[in-house]
Amino acid sequence: MLPKYCSEMNDIETEWLQLKTHEIAGRMFDNEYDLAIAVMDGMSSRSEQGGYTLERLKFNSA
């Protein structure tokens, strides 16, 4: 049985760590929008380097 939460077994946690470490480390953002743009740009860069396709999903929050 798997534990309720195990970050080592969650692939997105590894990706998020790499993104924080290599793409947005040491940067300050004026607002959430600028952070979101930096995350999207970082993911695009990582997908190009890794040779995989990145698909952006948009969720309705209303």
Backbone torsions as a table, in degrees:
resi	resn	phi	psi	omega
1	MET	NA	137.5	178.8
2	LEU	-84.3	148.1	175.1
3	PRO	-65.8	160.8	-179.5
4	LYS	-55.9	-42.9	179.8
5	TYR	-139.6	126.5	-179.9
6	CYS	-141.9	95.3	-174.3
7	SER	-60.1	-29.3	-179.8
8	GLU	-65.8	-22.6	-177.7
9	MET	-100.7	2.5	-178.6
10	ASN	-105.3	110.5	-175.5
11	ASP	-58.6	-32.8	-178.7
12	ILE	-66.8	-29.8	177.7
13	GLU	-65.3	-40.4	177.2
14	THR	-64.3	-43.6	179.3
15	GLU	-64.0	-42.4	179.5
16	TRP	-63.9	-40.6	177.3
17	LEU	-60.9	-45.6	179.0
18	GLN	-63.7	-40.8	179.0
19	LEU	-61.9	-47.3	-179.7
20	LYS	-64.8	-38.9	-175.3
21	THR	-74.7	-39.1	-171.3
22	HIS	-108.1	-28.7	-172.6
23	GLU	-102.0	-37.0	-175.3
24	ILE	-124.0	10.7	-178.7
25	ALA	-63.0	137.5	174.6
26	GLY	76.3	6.1	-179.2
27	ARG	-100.4	148.9	175.0
28	MET	-113.8	145.2	-177.5
29	PHE	-123.3	138.8	-178.9
30	ASP	-73.0	-27.6	-176.8
31	ASN	-158.7	175.1	-177.8
32	GLU	-65.8	-32.6	179.4
33	TYR	-62.5	-46.9	179.1
34	ASP	-61.8	-38.4	175.9
35	LEU	-63.7	-44.4	-179.4
36	ALA	-61.6	-42.5	178.6
37	ILE	-63.2	-42.5	179.1
38	ALA	-63.1	-39.9	178.5
39	VAL	-64.5	-45.3	179.7
40	MET	-63.8	-42.0	177.8
41	ASP	-64.4	-41.0	178.6
42	GLY	-63.7	-41.2	177.8
43	MET	-65.7	-39.5	177.1
44	SER	-61.6	-44.8	179.2
45	SER	-61.8	-44.6	-179.9
46	ARG	-65.8	-36.0	179.6
47	SER	-68.3	-37.1	176.9
48	GLU	-65.6	-44.7	179.4
49	GLN	-64.2	-37.8	-177.3
50	GLY	-86.0	-9.0	178.6
51	GLY	72.1	31.9	177.4
52	TYR	-123.6	159.6	-178.6
53	THR	-86.0	136.8	178.8
54	LEU	-111.0	131.2	178.4
55	GLU	-120.0	127.7	-179.9
56	ARG	-95.6	128.9	178.0
57	LEU	-107.3	143.4	177.5
58	LYS	-119.7	127.6	-179.5
59	PHE	-106.4	140.3	174.3
60	ASN	-79.8	126.3	-179.4
61	SER	-103.4	-2.0	-178.0
62	ALA	-87.1	NA	NA
